[in-house]
Amino acid sequence: MKYSQQIGIIASALVIAICFLPWVEVPSLHLTLNGIHGKVNDGLTFGTQIKAHSFFCIIMIALFLIPKLWAKRTNIFFAVLHLGWVIKNYIIFSMCRQGECPEIKPALYLLVTLAVIIQFMTFLPNLEIKESE
């Protein structure tokens, strides 16, 4: 695909931006959680997820830009790790606790969608293949 690298870079940058949007809202606690603010109380905290997402996305952006075969293969590995991290976040943030289910915001669905797009774009590298004689 001709624009797979550019789409992957844009999707990676959007993942970092989505960390600032609300992911879930807990109506009974009047609490909105996102990638930056993940603390419910002293006993329950989800941490700052933007650190892990930024780590993976910055590495993936760099690997999308490097036109070498090893970079494209390494990018697949990091995209798989990132997709796993996103699925873990989706499960943990959307899980019902003590009979209280949070209201899932569109940004959490968009986070999963973008992670799948990034993973798909890593499978479509734009490399020129040299034929050996």
C-alpha positions in Angstrom: 0.0 0.0 0.0 1.4 3.3 -1.0 0.5 5.4 2.0 0.7 2.7 4.7 3.7 4.4 6.5 2.0 7.8 6.6 -1.2 6.3 7.8 0.7 4.4 10.6 2.5 7.6 11.6 -0.8 9.6 11.8 -2.5 6.8 13.7 0.3 6.6 16.2 0.2 10.4 16.8 -3.6 10.2 17.2 -3.2 7.5 19.9 -1.1 9.9 22.0 -3.7 12.6 21.4 -6.6 10.3 22.5 -4.9 9.8 25.9 -6.2 13.4 26.7 -9.8 12.6 25.8 -12.2 10.9 28.4 -12.2 7.1 28.1 -14.8 6.2 30.7 -17.1 7.9 33.1 -18.2 6.5 36.5 -21.5 8.3 37.2 -21.8 7.3 40.8 -18.4 8.7 41.7 -18.7 11.7 39.3 -15.3 10.6 37.9 -13.9 10.7 34.4 -10.9 8.6 33.6 -8.5 8.9 30.6 -4.9 8.1 29.7 -3.5 10.9 32.0 -5.9 10.7 35.0 -6.4 7.1 36.1 -6.8 7.4 39.8 -10.1 6.4 41.3 -9.1 6.4 45.0 -6.1 5.3 47.0 -6.9 1.7 46.6 -7.7 1.7 42.9 -5.6 3.5 40.4 -5.0 2.7 36.7 -1.9 4.9 36.4 -0.9 7.3 33.7 -1.4 5.2 30.5 0.0 8.0 28.3 3.5 7.0 29.3 3.3 3.5 27.8 1.3 4.7 24.8 3.8 7.5 24.1 6.7 5.0 24.5 5.3 2.6 22.0 4.0 5.2 19.6 7.3 7.2 19.4 9.2 4.0 18.7 6.7 3.0 16.1 6.8 6.4 14.4 10.6 6.2 14.2 10.4 2.7 12.8 7.8 3.7 10.2 10.3 6.4 9.0 13.3 4.1 8.7 13.4 2.4 5.3 15.1 -0.8 6.3 13.8 -4.3 6.5 14.9 -4.8 10.2 13.0 -1.6 11.1 9.8 -2.9 9.5 10.1 -6.3 11.3 10.8 -4.6 14.6 7.8 -2.3 14.1 5.5 -5.3 13.8 6.8 -6.5 17.2 6.2 -3.2 18.8 2.8 -2.8 17.2 1.8 -6.2 18.7 3.0 -5.2 22.1 1.0 -1.9 21.8 -2.1 -3.7 20.6 -1.9 -6.0 23.6 -1.5 -2.9 25.9 -4.5 -1.3 24.3 -6.6 -4.4 24.8 -5.5 -4.6 28.4 -6.5 -1.0 28.9 -9.9 -1.6 27.2 -10.7 -4.5 29.5 -9.5 -2.9 32.7 -11.2 0.5 32.1 -14.5 -0.9 30.9 -14.8 -3.6 33.5 -17.7 -3.5 35.9 -16.8 -3.3 39.6 -19.0 -3.9 42.6 -22.1 -3.8 40.4 -21.1 -0.4 39.0 -20.4 -0.3 35.2 -18.7 2.7 33.8 -20.0 4.6 30.8 -17.6 3.9 28.0 -16.8 7.0 25.9 -16.0 6.9 22.1 -12.3 7.6 22.7 -11.8 4.2 24.2 -13.3 2.5 21.1 -11.2 4.8 18.9 -8.1 3.8 20.8 -8.7 0.2 20.0 -9.5 1.0 16.4 -6.3 3.0 15.9 -4.2 0.3 17.5 -5.6 -2.2 15.0 -5.0 0.2 12.1 -1.4 0.6 13.3 -1.0 -3.1 13.5 -2.4 -3.5 10.0 -0.1 -0.8 8.6 3.0 -2.5 9.9 2.1 -5.5 7.8 2.2 -3.3 4.6 5.7 -1.8 4.5 6.6 0.4 1.6 10.0 -1.1 0.7 11.9 -1.3 -2.5 13.0 -4.9 -3.0 16.4 -5.4 -4.7 16.8 -8.5 -6.7 20.1 -10.3 -6.1 21.9 -11.8 -9.0 
